[in-house]
Amino acid sequence: MTALREAVVLPLLFLTIALVAGAHIDTRVALVPPSLFSLVLATMLIAALVRSGALAPDRLLHASRSTIANANGAAALFALFAATAQVLAMLTPRTGLPLLFVQIFLFVLLLNTLVAMPDRVRLLRSLAVTLGSALLLKFVVLASVSDPAGSRVSRVLVALFDAATFGSITQNPEPPSAGYLAFFTVAMYLIAVALLPQARPYAHTTELAPR
Amino acid sequence: MIDNMREPVVRSAGLVATIGYAAAIAWLYVTQPQSVAQVTGGFTSAIGAYRIDQQAFDDGLRFFRAGQFPEARAAFARADAAERDGRTQFYIAYTFYRQGWGRVYNDDALFTKGLATVDKAIAVTPGGRLVVDDVDLQMRSADELRAELQRGLTHEADDFNPLKIFRTRK
């Protein structure tokens, strides 16, 4: 990995993702810090990245590296953590049962990924599917359910469903720009994760060498 | 050889840029600006280079003295688009006070806005001590204005005192 990528590209990319993912667009734009649960999920995701070899922390922080190189590595890791927490917070619905279900969904998926120990490529594919599904759920499915300008039939169905679930399904309507912003943020995040320094392949055989 | 020389430069520049960018993002999270003017005003005031639009401020002062409070607020808001000047924010709060003041009862909505604005004025003033040298005002400090607005918003038995109608607007 080049010094340019490690010192400039990765930190600035991840910080930009953290900034954009934290923006809640409503009648006014509010920058919201990640929830505590998002921090837990981010820790799990980074652990999964390390175990799969998609992220080699020793290539960012190591005693053999110079002080400035370690400072760059620490900045990149800090930015990765902030961006991960904000992306997961952005993809989680804000209220009600969807919030609970998506949190459980993400927690179980990440736990499963941690235990399964996939390799780098499989992990990146799995991450794309997980983030993509959460994006679709929040910004397409739930957004259409919560759309106040929907058709009369859909509004009746939603009203019935909402009554049956004590009003815990519908979300505050999101502006269309929120979905586009989330899509580009997730795409940027996946690209940035793919750019992280990966573990070097090494032979870990226990076979005895022939004499 | 050139690459070896360039690497520390790239790393140092990257670190400085990252720290600066992270600090700017943290500042955005804390201050929650709502317009580009507020963002640029915040950064320029941080380095002491923020200036209000003096012409718009003078217009606002003229409207204020003529009792045209909505017009005065519009001019003051134009003068201090970034909401970083304590004196201008003080005058905006004062317009809310004077417009909301009533001999029988006060307009709570305007007083609430006034209180929020005077709090903003105090917050952007270094040290929090804001005194305006204006002989036309009976309350020249943000602390007096704040207390008066808070008194106006408090409902108590004294509100029913009929002699209250003889009080004067400050």
Interface residues (C-beta under 8 A of the other chain):
Chain A: A3 L4 E6 A7 V8 P11 L12 L15 A18 L19 G22 R28 V29 A30 L31 P33 S66 I68 A69 A71 N72 A75 F78 A79
Chain B: E7 P8 V10 R11 S12 A13 G14 L15 A17 T18 I19 Y21 A22 I25 L28 Y29 Q32 Q34
